[in-house]
Amino acid sequence: MERRKASPLPDQLCKCFTLAEIQAATNNFDHAFVIGSGKFGNVYKGFINGIKCEMAIKRFKSQSQQGAREFWKKIQLLS
């Protein structure tokens, strides 16, 4: 069983997915699923089993603390 880390975001705003669910949704981050890219990584289209909608999944690639803070701010803004 995988443990999920506590999120600083309210549960009613976001749904947390396991890495396995995200890998399945993006066909293990297949390049064919890339719909965009930016400063912090690629954006993939994804399909989660049981949810009838497409999702955009951003894979974070930066190792800097500043990049991580900006990434979390973007998540909070989009949520």
mmCIF file of the N, C-alpha and C atoms, coordinates in Angstrom:
data_MODEL
# 
_entry.id   MODEL 
# 
loop_
_atom_site.group_PDB 
_atom_site.id 
_atom_site.type_symbol 
_atom_site.label_atom_id 
_atom_site.label_alt_id 
_atom_site.label_comp_id 
_atom_site.label_asym_id 
_atom_site.label_entity_id 
_atom_site.label_seq_id 
_atom_site.pdbx_PDB_ins_code 
_atom_site.Cartn_x 
_atom_site.Cartn_y 
_atom_site.Cartn_z 
_atom_site.occupancy 
_atom_site.B_iso_or_equiv 
_atom_site.pdbx_formal_charge 
_atom_site.auth_seq_id 
_atom_site.auth_comp_id 
_atom_site.auth_asym_id 
_atom_site.auth_atom_id 
_atom_site.pdbx_PDB_model_num 
ATOM 1   N N  . MET A 1 1  ? 0.840   -1.176 0.000   1.00 0.00 ? 1  MET A N  1 
ATOM 2   C CA . MET A 1 1  ? 0.000   0.000  0.000   1.00 0.00 ? 1  MET A CA 1 
ATOM 3   C C  . MET A 1 1  ? 0.888   1.244  0.000   1.00 0.00 ? 1  MET A C  1 
ATOM 4   N N  . GLU A 1 2  ? 0.586   2.185  -0.872  1.00 0.00 ? 2  GLU A N  1 
ATOM 5   C CA . GLU A 1 2  ? 1.363   3.414  -0.974  1.00 0.00 ? 2  GLU A CA 1 
ATOM 6   C C  . GLU A 1 2  ? 0.820   4.463  -0.013  1.00 0.00 ? 2  GLU A C  1 
ATOM 7   N N  . ARG A 1 3  ? 1.724   5.198  0.611   1.00 0.00 ? 3  ARG A N  1 
ATOM 8   C CA . ARG A 1 3  ? 1.315   6.300  1.484   1.00 0.00 ? 3  ARG A CA 1 
ATOM 9   C C  . ARG A 1 3  ? 1.347   7.590  0.699   1.00 0.00 ? 3  ARG A C  1 
ATOM 10  N N  . ARG A 1 4  ? 0.362   8.393  0.926   1.00 0.00 ? 4  ARG A N  1 
ATOM 11  C CA . ARG A 1 4  ? 0.312   9.716  0.303   1.00 0.00 ? 4  ARG A CA 1 
ATOM 12  C C  . ARG A 1 4  ? 0.735   10.744 1.335   1.00 0.00 ? 4  ARG A C  1 
ATOM 13  N N  . LYS A 1 5  ? 1.518   11.708 0.908   1.00 0.00 ? 5  LYS A N  1 
ATOM 14  C CA . LYS A 1 5  ? 1.926   12.790 1.801   1.00 0.00 ? 5  LYS A CA 1 
ATOM 15  C C  . LYS A 1 5  ? 0.764   13.748 1.981   1.00 0.00 ? 5  LYS A C  1 
ATOM 16  N N  . ALA A 1 6  ? 0.722   14.372 3.134   1.00 0.00 ? 6  ALA A N  1 
ATOM 17  C CA . ALA A 1 6  ? -0.321  15.364 3.403   1.00 0.00 ? 6  ALA A CA 1 
ATOM 18  C C  . ALA A 1 6  ? -0.150  16.535 2.446   1.00 0.00 ? 6  ALA A C  1 
ATOM 19  N N  . SER A 1 7  ? -1.249  17.007 1.927   1.00 0.00 ? 7  SER A N  1 
ATOM 20  C CA . SER A 1 7  ? -1.235  18.129 0.998   1.00 0.00 ? 7  SER A CA 1 
ATOM 21  C C  . SER A 1 7  ? -1.568  19.414 1.740   1.00 0.00 ? 7  SER A C  1 
ATOM 22  N N  . PRO A 1 8  ? -0.908  20.531 1.385   1.00 0.00 ? 8  PRO A N  1 
ATOM 23  C CA . PRO A 1 8  ? -1.257  21.807 2.005   1.00 0.00 ? 8  PRO A CA 1 
ATOM 24  C C  . PRO A 1 8  ? -2.556  22.380 1.444   1.00 0.00 ? 8  PRO A C  1 
ATOM 25  N N  . LEU A 1 9  ? -3.159  21.701 0.473   1.00 0.00 ? 9  LEU A N  1 
ATOM 26  C CA . LEU A 1 9  ? -4.384  22.182 -0.155  1.00 0.00 ? 9  LEU A CA 1 
ATOM 27  C C  . LEU A 1 9  ? -5.598  21.489 0.443   1.00 0.00 ? 9  LEU A C  1 
ATOM 28  N N  . PRO A 1 10 ? -6.716  22.193 0.568   1.00 0.00 ? 10 PRO A N  1 
ATOM 29  C CA . PRO A 1 10 ? -7.942  21.573 1.096   1.00 0.00 ? 10 PRO A CA 1 
ATOM 30  C C  . PRO A 1 10 ? -8.406  20.420 0.214   1.00 0.00 ? 10 PRO A C  1 
ATOM 31  N N  . ASP A 1 11 ? -8.886  19.338 0.841   1.00 0.00 ? 11 ASP A N  1 
ATOM 32  C CA . ASP A 1 11 ? -9.330  18.148 0.116   1.00 0.00 ? 11 ASP A CA 1 
ATOM 33  C C  . ASP A 1 11 ? -10.433 18.441 -0.883  1.00 0.00 ? 11 ASP A C  1 
ATOM 34  N N  . GLN A 1 12 ? -11.324 19.370 -0.569  1.00 0.00 ? 12 GLN A N  1 
ATOM 35  C CA . GLN A 1 12 ? -12.443 19.630 -1.469  1.00 0.00 ? 12 GLN A CA 1 
ATOM 36  C C  . GLN A 1 12 ? -11.998 20.311 -2.768  1.00 0.00 ? 12 GLN A C  1 
ATOM 37  N N  . LEU A 1 13 ? -10.796 20.865 -2.796  1.00 0.00 ? 13 LEU A N  1 
ATOM 38  C CA . LEU A 1 13 ? -10.304 21.527 -4.004  1.00 0.00 ? 13 LEU A CA 1 
ATOM 39  C C  . LEU A 1 13 ? -9.568  20.579 -4.946  1.00 0.00 ? 13 LEU A C  1 
ATOM 40  N N  . CYS A 1 14 ? -8.919  19.594 -4.380  1.00 0.00 ? 14 CYS A N  1 
ATOM 41  C CA . CYS A 1 14 ? -8.047  18.742 -5.181  1.00 0.00 ? 14 CYS A CA 1 
ATOM 42  C C  . CYS A 1 14 ? -8.241  17.275 -4.832  1.00 0.00 ? 14 CYS A C  1 
ATOM 43  N N  . LYS A 1 15 ? -7.986  16.432 -5.795  1.00 0.00 ? 15 LYS A N  1 
ATOM 44  C CA . LYS A 1 15 ? -7.954  15.001 -5.557  1.00 0.00 ? 15 LYS A CA 1 
ATOM 45  C C  . LYS A 1 15 ? -6.512  14.568 -5.722  1.00 0.00 ? 15 LYS A C  1 
ATOM 46  N N  . CYS A 1 16 ? -6.012  13.826 -4.757  1.00 0.00 ? 16 CYS A N  1 
ATOM 47  C CA . CYS A 1 16 ? -4.646  13.313 -4.837  1.00 0.00 ? 16 CYS A CA 1 
ATOM 48  C C  . CYS A 1 16 ? -4.653  11.956 -5.514  1.00 0.00 ? 16 CYS A C  1 
ATOM 49  N N  . PHE A 1 17 ? -3.684  11.738 -6.375  1.00 0.00 ? 17 PHE A N  1 
ATOM 50  C CA . PHE A 1 17 ? -3.530  10.468 -7.066  1.00 0.00 ? 17 PHE A CA 1 
ATOM 51  C C  . PHE A 1 17 ? -2.174  9.880  -6.708  1.00 0.00 ? 17 PHE A C  1 
ATOM 52  N N  . THR A 1 18 ? -2.095  8.570  -6.719  1.00 0.00 ? 18 THR A N  1 
ATOM 53  C CA . THR A 1 18 ? -0.813  7.914  -6.478  1.00 0.00 ? 18 THR A CA 1 
ATOM 54  C C  . THR A 1 18 ? 0.043   8.029  -7.736  1.00 0.00 ? 18 THR A C  1 
ATOM 55  N N  . LEU A 1 19 ? 1.334   7.831  -7.562  1.00 0.00 ? 19 LEU A N  1 
ATOM 56  C CA . LEU A 1 19 ? 2.228   7.840  -8.716  1.00 0.00 ? 19 LEU A CA 1 
ATOM 57  C C  . LEU A 1 19 ? 1.827   6.745  -9.699  1.00 0.00 ? 19 LEU A C  1 
ATOM 58  N N  . ALA A 1 20 ? 1.429   5.594  -9.197  1.00 0.00 ? 20 ALA A N  1 
ATOM 59  C CA . ALA A 1 20 ? 1.003   4.493  -10.073 1.00 0.00 ? 20 ALA A CA 1 
ATOM 60  C C  . ALA A 1 20 ? -0.211  4.893  -10.912 1.00 0.00 ? 20 ALA A C  1 
ATOM 61  N N  . GLU A 1 21 ? -1.168  5.604  -10.314 1.00 0.00 ? 21 GLU A N  1 
ATOM 62  C CA . GLU A 1 21 ? -2.347  6.069  -11.062 1.00 0.00 ? 21 GLU A CA 1 
ATOM 63  C C  . GLU A 1 21 ? -1.945  7.066  -12.151 1.00 0.00 ? 21 GLU A C  1 
ATOM 64  N N  . ILE A 1 22 ? -1.024  7.949  -11.819 1.00 0.00 ? 22 ILE A N  1 
ATOM 65  C CA . ILE A 1 22 ? -0.580  8.958  -12.777 1.00 0.00 ? 22 ILE A CA 1 
ATOM 66  C C  . ILE A 1 22 ? 0.229   8.316  -13.904 1.00 0.00 ? 22 ILE A C  1 
ATOM 67  N N  . GLN A 1 23 ? 1.073   7.354  -13.553 1.00 0.00 ? 23 GLN A N  1 
ATOM 68  C CA . GLN A 1 23 ? 1.834   6.647  -14.584 1.00 0.00 ? 23 GLN A CA 1 
ATOM 69  C C  . GLN A 1 23 ? 0.898   5.897  -15.527 1.00 0.00 ? 23 GLN A C  1 
ATOM 70  N N  . ALA A 1 24 ? -0.126  5.270  -14.984 1.00 0.00 ? 24 ALA A N  1 
ATOM 71  C CA . ALA A 1 24 ? -1.102  4.563  -15.822 1.00 0.00 ? 24 ALA A CA 1 
ATOM 72  C C  . ALA A 1 24 ? -1.858  5.553  -16.706 1.00 0.00 ? 24 ALA A C  1 
ATOM 73  N N  . ALA A 1 25 ? -2.212  6.705  -16.157 1.00 0.00 ? 25 ALA A N  1 
ATOM 74  C CA . ALA A 1 25 ? -2.981  7.710  -16.899 1.00 0.00 ? 25 ALA A CA 1 
ATOM 75  C C  . ALA A 1 25 ? -2.194  8.297  -18.066 1.00 0.00 ? 25 ALA A C  1 
ATOM 76  N N  . THR A 1 26 ? -0.878  8.372  -17.927 1.00 0.00 ? 26 THR A N  1 
ATOM 77  C CA . THR A 1 26 ? -0.027  8.985  -18.955 1.00 0.00 ? 26 THR A CA 1 
ATOM 78  C C  . THR A 1 26 ? 0.770   7.951  -19.744 1.00 0.00 ? 26 THR A C  1 
ATOM 79  N N  . ASN A 1 27 ? 0.418   6.682  -19.576 1.00 0.00 ? 27 ASN A N  1 
ATOM 80  C CA . ASN A 1 27 ? 1.167   5.589  -20.219 1.00 0.00 ? 27 ASN A CA 1 
ATOM 81  C C  . ASN A 1 27 ? 2.649   5.711  -19.871 1.00 0.00 ? 27 ASN A C  1 
ATOM 82  N N  . ASN A 1 28 ? 2.905   5.845  -18.552 1.00 0.00 ? 28 ASN A N  1 
ATOM 83  C CA . ASN A 1 28 ? 4.259   6.002  -17.995 1.00 0.00 ? 28 ASN A CA 1 
ATOM 84  C C  . ASN A 1 28 ? 4.982   7.221  -18.579 1.00 0.00 ? 28 ASN A C  1 
ATOM 85  N N  . PHE A 1 29 ? 4.255   8.341  -18.622 1.00 0.00 ? 29 PHE A N  1 
ATOM 86  C CA . PHE A 1 29 ? 4.789   9.613  -19.118 1.00 0.00 ? 29 PHE A CA 1 
ATOM 87  C C  . PHE A 1 29 ? 5.317   9.478  -20.551 1.00 0.00 ? 29 PHE A C  1 
ATOM 88  N N  . ASP A 1 30 ? 4.528   8.815  -21.374 1.00 0.00 ? 30 ASP A N  1 
ATOM 89  C CA . ASP A 1 30 ? 4.854   8.618  -22.791 1.00 0.00 ? 30 ASP A CA 1 
ATOM 90  C C  . ASP A 1 30 ? 4.919   9.970  -23.495 1.00 0.00 ? 30 ASP A C  1 
ATOM 91  N N  . HIS A 1 31 ? 5.961   10.179 -24.294 1.00 0.00 ? 31 HIS A N  1 
ATOM 92  C CA . HIS A 1 31 ? 6.129   11.452 -25.004 1.00 0.00 ? 31 HIS A CA 1 
ATOM 93  C C  . HIS A 1 31 ? 4.940   11.752 -25.923 1.00 0.00 ? 31 HIS A C  1 
ATOM 94  N N  . ALA A 1 32 ? 4.263   10.718 -26.399 1.00 0.00 ? 32 ALA A N  1 
ATOM 95  C CA . ALA A 1 32 ? 3.088   10.914 -27.258 1.00 0.00 ? 32 ALA A CA 1 
ATOM 96  C C  . ALA A 1 32 ? 1.948   11.595 -26.504 1.00 0.00 ? 32 ALA A C  1 
ATOM 97  N N  . PHE A 1 33 ? 1.983   11.579 -25.161 1.00 0.00 ? 33 PHE A N  1 
ATOM 98  C CA . PHE A 1 33 ? 0.944   12.187 -24.343 1.00 0.00 ? 33 PHE A CA 1 
ATOM 99  C C  . PHE A 1 33 ? 1.273   13.630 -23.963 1.00 0.00 ? 33 PHE A C  1 
ATOM 100 N N  . VAL A 1 34 ? 2.431   14.146 -24.365 1.00 0.00 ? 34 VAL A N  1 
ATOM 101 C CA . VAL A 1 34 ? 2.823   15.521 -24.036 1.00 0.00 ? 34 VAL A CA 1 
ATOM 102 C C  . VAL A 1 34 ? 1.939   16.498 -24.810 1.00 0.00 ? 34 VAL A C  1 
ATOM 103 N N  . ILE A 1 35 ? 1.330   17.434 -24.061 1.00 0.00 ? 35 ILE A N  1 
ATOM 104 C CA . ILE A 1 35 ? 0.495   18.457 -24.692 1.00 0.00 ? 35 ILE A CA 1 
ATOM 105 C C  . ILE A 1 35 ? 1.091   19.852 -24.525 1.00 0.00 ? 35 ILE A C  1 
ATOM 106 N N  . GLY A 1 36 ? 2.192   19.935 -23.785 1.00 0.00 ? 36 GLY A N  1 
ATOM 107 C CA . GLY A 1 36 ? 2.858   21.214 -23.594 1.00 0.00 ? 36 GLY A CA 1 
ATOM 108 C C  . GLY A 1 36 ? 4.085   21.046 -22.725 1.00 0.00 ? 36 GLY A C  1 
ATOM 109 N N  . SER A 1 37 ? 4.882   22.093 -22.655 1.00 0.00 ? 37 SER A N  1 
ATOM 110 C CA . SER A 1 37 ? 6.042   22.072 -21.771 1.00 0.00 ? 37 SER A CA 1 
ATOM 111 C C  . SER A 1 37 ? 6.303   23.491 -21.300 1.00 0.00 ? 37 SER A C  1 
ATOM 112 N N  . GLY A 1 38 ? 6.966   23.569 -20.178 1.00 0.00 ? 38 GLY A N  1 
ATOM 113 C CA . GLY A 1 38 ? 7.242   24.877 -19.613 1.00 0.00 ? 38 GLY A CA 1 
ATOM 114 C C  . GLY A 1 38 ? 8.491   24.849 -18.771 1.00 0.00 ? 38 GLY A C  1 
ATOM 115 N N  . LYS A 1 39 ? 8.650   25.865 -17.984 1.00 0.00 ? 39 LYS A N  1 
ATOM 116 C CA . LYS A 1 39 ? 9.829   26.058 -17.155 1.00 0.00 ? 39 LYS A CA 1 
ATOM 117 C C  . LYS A 1 39 ? 10.048  24.903 -16.178 1.00 0.00 ? 39 LYS A C  1 
ATOM 118 N N  . PHE A 1 40 ? 8.970   24.316 -15.677 1.00 0.00 ? 40 PHE A N  1 
ATOM 119 C CA . PHE A 1 40 ? 9.091   23.306 -14.636 1.00 0.00 ? 40 PHE A CA 1 
ATOM 120 C C  . PHE A 1 40 ? 8.907   21.881 -15.124 1.00 0.00 ? 40 PHE A C  1 
ATOM 121 N N  . GLY A 1 41 ? 8.584   21.683 -16.385 1.00 0.00 ? 41 GLY A N  1 
ATOM 122 C CA . GLY A 1 41 ? 8.431   20.327 -16.885 1.00 0.00 ? 41 GLY A CA 1 
ATOM 123 C C  . GLY A 1 41 ? 7.397   20.222 -17.982 1.00 0.00 ? 41 GLY A C  1 
ATOM 124 N N  . ASN A 1 42 ? 7.153   18.980 -18.398 1.00 0.00 ? 42 ASN A N  1 
ATOM 125 C CA . ASN A 1 42 ? 6.169   18.711 -19.442 1.00 0.00 ? 42 ASN A CA 1 
ATOM 126 C C  . ASN A 1 42 ? 4.773   18.583 -18.856 1.00 0.00 ? 42 ASN A C  1 
ATOM 127 N N  . VAL A 1 43 ? 3.777   18.870 -19.683 1.00 0.00 ? 43 VAL A N  1 
ATOM 128 C CA . VAL A 1 43 ? 2.376   18.675 -19.324 1.00 0.00 ? 43 VAL A CA 1 
ATOM 129 C C  . VAL A 1 43 ? 1.858   17.543 -20.200 1.00 0.00 ? 43 VAL A C  1 
ATOM 130 N N  . TYR A 1 44 ? 1.245   16.553 -19.554 1.00 0.00 ? 44 TYR A N  1 
ATOM 131 C CA . TYR A 1 44 ? 0.742   15.368 -20.237 1.00 0.00 ? 44 TYR A CA 1 
ATOM 132 C C  . TYR A 1 44 ? -0.774  15.331 -20.163 1.00 0.00 ? 44 TYR A C  1 
ATOM 133 N N  . LYS A 1 45 ? -1.404  14.803 -21.214 1.00 0.00 ? 45 LYS A N  1 
ATOM 134 C CA . LYS A 1 45 ? -2.827  14.506 -21.099 1.00 0.00 ? 45 LYS A CA 1 
ATOM 135 C C  . LYS A 1 45 ? -2.916  13.148 -20.417 1.00 0.00 ? 45 LYS A C  1 
ATOM 136 N N  . GLY A 1 46 ? -3.961  12.985 -19.625 1.00 0.00 ? 46 GLY A N  1 
ATOM 137 C CA . GLY A 1 46 ? -4.120  11.731 -18.910 1.00 0.00 ? 46 GLY A CA 1 
ATOM 138 C C  . GLY A 1 46 ? -5.571  11.348 -18.782 1.00 0.00 ? 46 GLY A C  1 
ATOM 139 N N  . PHE A 1 47 ? -5.786  10.074 -18.584 1.00 0.00 ? 47 PHE A N  1 
ATOM 140 C CA . PHE A 1 47 ? -7.120  9.517  -18.423 1.00 0.00 ? 47 PHE A CA 1 
ATOM 141 C C  . PHE A 1 47 ? -7.093  8.616  -17.197 1.00 0.00 ? 47 PHE A C  1 
ATOM 142 N N  . ILE A 1 48 ? -7.758  9.023  -16.114 1.00 0.00 ? 48 ILE A N  1 
ATOM 143 C CA . ILE A 1 48 ? -7.806  8.231  -14.887 1.00 0.00 ? 48 ILE A CA 1 
ATOM 144 C C  . ILE A 1 48 ? -9.012  7.307  -14.961 1.00 0.00 ? 48 ILE A C  1 
ATOM 145 N N  . ASN A 1 49 ? -8.789  6.017  -14.716 1.00 0.00 ? 49 ASN A N  1 
ATOM 146 C CA . ASN A 1 49 ? -9.902  5.065  -14.706 1.00 0.00 ? 49 ASN A CA 1 
ATOM 147 C C  . ASN A 1 49 ? -10.948 5.500  -13.692 1.00 0.00 ? 49 ASN A C  1 
ATOM 148 N N  . GLY A 1 50 ? -12.202 5.458  -14.091 1.00 0.00 ? 50 GLY A N  1 
ATOM 149 C CA . GLY A 1 50 ? -13.299 5.821  -13.199 1.00 0.00 ? 50 GLY A CA 1 
ATOM 150 C C  . GLY A 1 50 ? -13.691 7.282  -13.262 1.00 0.00 ? 50 GLY A C  1 
ATOM 151 N N  . ILE A 1 51 ? -12.887 8.102  -13.909 1.00 0.00 ? 51 ILE A N  1 
ATOM 152 C CA . ILE A 1 51 ? -13.197 9.528  -14.060 1.00 0.00 ? 51 ILE A CA 1 
ATOM 153 C C  . ILE A 1 51 ? -13.370 9.786  -15.549 1.00 0.00 ? 51 ILE A C  1 
ATOM 154 N N  . LYS A 1 52 ? -14.509 10.312 -15.917 1.00 0.00 ? 52 LYS A N  1 
ATOM 155 C CA . LYS A 1 52 ? -14.825 10.468 -17.341 1.00 0.00 ? 52 LYS A CA 1 
ATOM 156 C C  . LYS A 1 52 ? -14.427 11.843 -17.869 1.00 0.00 ? 52 LYS A C  1 
ATOM 157 N N  . CYS A 1 53 ? -13.149 12.162 -17.758 1.00 0.00 ? 53 CYS A N  1 
ATOM 158 C CA . CYS A 1 53 ? -12.664 13.411 -18.334 1.00 0.00 ? 53 CYS A CA 1 
ATOM 159 C C  . CYS A 1 53 ? -11.162 13.317 -18.553 1.00 0.00 ? 53 CYS A C  1 
ATOM 160 N N  . GLU A 1 54 ? -10.689 14.128 -19.480 1.00 0.00 ? 54 GLU A N  1 
ATOM 161 C CA . GLU A 1 54 ? -9.252  14.229 -19.694 1.00 0.00 ? 54 GLU A CA 1 
ATOM 162 C C  . GLU A 1 54 ? -8.669  15.107 -18.596 1.00 0.00 ? 54 GLU A C  1 
ATOM 163 N N  . MET A 1 55 ? -7.428  14.840 -18.271 1.00 0.00 ? 55 MET A N  1 
ATOM 164 C CA . MET A 1 55 ? -6.742  15.629 -17.257 1.00 0.00 ? 55 MET A CA 1 
ATOM 165 C C  . MET A 1 55 ? -5.411  16.109 -17.811 1.00 0.00 ? 55 MET A C  1 
ATOM 166 N N  . ALA A 1 56 ? -4.965  17.243 -17.328 1.00 0.00 ? 56 ALA A N  1 
ATOM 167 C CA . ALA A 1 56 ? -3.617  17.725 -17.620 1.00 0.00 ? 56 ALA A CA 1 
ATOM 168 C C  . ALA A 1 56 ? -2.760  17.406 -16.403 1.00 0.00 ? 56 ALA A C  1 
ATOM 169 N N  . ILE A 1 57 ? -1.651  16.731 -16.624 1.00 0.00 ? 57 ILE A N  1 
ATOM 170 C CA . ILE A 1 57 ? -0.770  16.307 -15.539 1.00 0.00 ? 57 ILE A CA 1 
ATOM 171 C C  . ILE A 1 57 ? 0.608   16.894 -15.812 1.00 0.00 ? 57 ILE A C  1 
ATOM 172 N N  . LYS A 1 58 ? 1.076   17.731 -14.901 1.00 0.00 ? 58 LYS A N  1 
ATOM 173 C CA . LYS A 1 58 ? 2.374   18.371 -15.077 1.00 0.00 ? 58 LYS A CA 1 
ATOM 174 C C  . LYS A 1 58 ? 3.411   17.601 -14.270 1.00 0.00 ? 58 LYS A C  1 
ATOM 175 N N  . ARG A 1 59 ? 4.484   17.223 -14.933 1.00 0.00 ? 59 ARG A N  1 
ATOM 176 C CA . ARG A 1 59 ? 5.572   16.493 -14.276 1.00 0.00 ? 59 ARG A CA 1 
ATOM 177 C C  . ARG A 1 59 ? 6.695   17.473 -13.972 1.00 0.00 ? 59 ARG A C  1 
ATOM 178 N N  . PHE A 1 60 ? 6.941   17.672 -12.700 1.00 0.00 ? 60 PHE A N  1 
ATOM 179 C CA . PHE A 1 60 ? 7.935   18.624 -12.215 1.00 0.00 ? 60 PHE A CA 1 
ATOM 180 C C  . PHE A 1 60 ? 9.338   18.095 -12.486 1.00 0.00 ? 60 PHE A C  1 
ATOM 181 N N  . LYS A 1 61 ? 10.218  18.930 -13.050 1.00 0.00 ? 61 LYS A N  1 
ATOM 182 C CA . LYS A 1 61 ? 11.575  18.476 -13.336 1.00 0.00 ? 61 LYS A CA 1 
ATOM 183 C C  . LYS A 1 61 ? 12.664  19.307 -12.666 1.00 0.00 ? 61 LYS A C  1 
ATOM 184 N N  . SER A 1 62 ? 12.334  20.467 -12.173 1.00 0.00 ? 62 SER A N  1 
ATOM 185 C CA . SER A 1 62 ? 13.345  21.353 -11.587 1.00 0.00 ? 62 SER A CA 1 
ATOM 186 C C  . SER A 1 62 ? 13.780  20.848 -10.214 1.00 0.00 ? 62 SER A C  1 
ATOM 187 N N  . GLN A 1 63 ? 15.032  21.036 -9.891  1.00 0.00 ? 63 GLN A N  1 
ATOM 188 C CA . GLN A 1 63 ? 15.571  20.627 -8.595  1.00 0.00 ? 63 GLN A CA 1 
ATOM 189 C C  . GLN A 1 63 ? 15.783  21.811 -7.648  1.00 0.00 ? 63 GLN A C  1 
ATOM 190 N N  . SER A 1 64 ? 15.525  23.023 -8.094  1.00 0.00 ? 64 SER A N  1 
ATOM 191 C CA . SER A 1 64 ? 15.776  24.194 -7.261  1.00 0.00 ? 64 SER A CA 1 
ATOM 192 C C  . SER A 1 64 ? 14.640  24.441 -6.274  1.00 0.00 ? 64 SER A C  1 
ATOM 193 N N  . GLN A 1 65 ? 14.970  24.981 -5.118  1.00 0.00 ? 65 GLN A N  1 
ATOM 194 C CA . GLN A 1 65 ? 13.965  25.331 -4.112  1.00 0.00 ? 65 GLN A CA 1 
ATOM 195 C C  . GLN A 1 65 ? 13.052  26.437 -4.629  1.00 0.00 ? 65 GLN A C  1 
ATOM 196 N N  . GLN A 1 66 ? 13.614  27.411 -5.333  1.00 0.00 ? 66 GLN A N  1 
ATOM 197 C CA . GLN A 1 66 ? 12.805  28.493 -5.895  1.00 0.00 ? 66 GLN A CA 1 
ATOM 198 C C  . GLN A 1 66 ? 11.809  27.918 -6.889  1.00 0.00 ? 66 GLN A C  1 
ATOM 199 N N  . GLY A 1 67 ? 12.255  27.008 -7.729  1.00 0.00 ? 67 GLY A N  1 
ATOM 200 C CA . GLY A 1 67 ? 11.367  26.373 -8.695  1.00 0.00 ? 67 GLY A CA 1 
ATOM 201 C C  . GLY A 1 67 ? 10.259  25.595 -8.013  1.00 0.00 ? 67 GLY A C  1 
ATOM 202 N N  . ALA A 1 68 ? 10.586  24.905 -6.933  1.00 0.00 ? 68 ALA A N  1 
ATOM 203 C CA . ALA A 1 68 ? 9.579   24.129 -6.197  1.00 0.00 ? 68 ALA A CA 1 
ATOM 204 C C  . ALA A 1 68 ? 8.522   25.055 -5.598  1.00 0.00 ? 68 ALA A C  1 
ATOM 205 N N  . ARG A 1 69 ? 8.932   26.184 -5.036  1.00 0.00 ? 69 ARG A N  1 
ATOM 206 C CA . ARG A 1 69 ? 7.965   27.141 -4.462  1.00 0.00 ? 69 ARG A CA 1 
ATOM 207 C C  . ARG A 1 69 ? 7.043   27.692 -5.547  1.00 0.00 ? 69 ARG A C  1 
ATOM 208 N N  . GLU A 1 70 ? 7.615   28.059 -6.674  1.00 0.00 ? 70 GLU A N  1 
ATOM 209 C CA . GLU A 1 70 ? 6.804   28.592 -7.772  1.00 0.00 ? 70 GLU A CA 1 
ATOM 210 C C  . GLU A 1 70 ? 5.850   27.532 -8.311  1.00 0.00 ? 70 GLU A C  1 
ATOM 211 N N  . PHE A 1 71 ? 6.301   26.289 -8.368  1.00 0.00 ? 71 PHE A N  1 
ATOM 212 C CA . PHE A 1 71 ? 5.459   25.186 -8.832  1.00 0.00 ? 71 PHE A CA 1 
ATOM 213 C C  . PHE A 1 71 ? 4.253   25.016 -7.909  1.00 0.00 ? 71 PHE A C  1 
ATOM 214 N N  . TRP A 1 72 ? 4.476   25.034 -6.581  1.00 0.00 ? 72 TRP A N  1 
ATOM 215 C CA . TRP A 1 72 ? 3.364   24.901 -5.624  1.00 0.00 ? 72 TRP A CA 1 
ATOM 216 C C  . TRP A 1 72 ? 2.406   26.083 -5.714  1.00 0.00 ? 72 TRP A C  1 
ATOM 217 N N  . LYS A 1 73 ? 2.926   27.283 -5.936  1.00 0.00 ? 73 LYS A N  1 
ATOM 218 C CA . LYS A 1 73 ? 2.050   28.452 -6.105  1.00 0.00 ? 73 LYS A CA 1 
ATOM 219 C C  . LYS A 1 73 ? 1.153   28.275 -7.323  1.00 0.00 ? 73 LYS A C  1 
ATOM 220 N N  . LYS A 1 74 ? 1.711   27.730 -8.397  1.00 0.00 ? 74 LYS A N  1 
ATOM 221 C CA . LYS A 1 74 ? 0.921   27.499 -9.608  1.00 0.00 ? 74 LYS A CA 1 
ATOM 222 C C  . LYS A 1 74 ? -0.157  26.447 -9.341  1.00 0.00 ? 74 LYS A C  1 
ATOM 223 N N  . ILE A 1 75 ? 0.180   25.405 -8.614  1.00 0.00 ? 75 ILE A N  1 
ATOM 224 C CA . ILE A 1 75 ? -0.809  24.375 -8.269  1.00 0.00 ? 75 ILE A CA 1 
ATOM 225 C C  . ILE A 1 75 ? -1.949  24.994 -7.468  1.00 0.00 ? 75 ILE A C  1 
ATOM 226 N N  . GLN A 1 76 ? -1.620  25.812 -6.473  1.00 0.00 ? 76 GLN A N  1 
ATOM 227 C CA . GLN A 1 76 ? -2.650  26.444 -5.657  1.00 0.00 ? 76 GLN A CA 1 
ATOM 228 C C  . GLN A 1 76 ? -3.517  27.377 -6.501  1.00 0.00 ? 76 GLN A C  1 
ATOM 229 N N  . LEU A 1 77 ? -2.913  28.095 -7.413  1.00 0.00 ? 77 LEU A N  1 
ATOM 230 C CA . LEU A 1 77 ? -3.660  29.001 -8.281  1.00 0.00 ? 77 LEU A CA 1 
ATOM 231 C C  . LEU A 1 77 ? -4.625  28.233 -9.184  1.00 0.00 ? 77 LEU A C  1 
ATOM 232 N N  . LEU A 1 78 ? -4.171  27.131 -9.751  1.00 0.00 ? 78 LEU A N  1 
ATOM 233 C CA . LEU A 1 78 ? -4.998  26.347 -10.666 1.00 0.00 ? 78 LEU A CA 1 
ATOM 234 C C  . LEU A 1 78 ? -6.065  25.533 -9.955  1.00 0.00 ? 78 LEU A C  1 
ATOM 235 N N  . SER A 1 79 ? -5.867  25.292 -8.674  1.00 0.00 ? 79 SER A N  1 
ATOM 236 C CA . SER A 1 79 ? -6.827  24.482 -7.921  1.00 0.00 ? 79 SER A CA 1 
ATOM 237 C C  . SER A 1 79 ? -7.972  25.333 -7.471  1.00 0.00 ? 79 SER A C  1 
# 
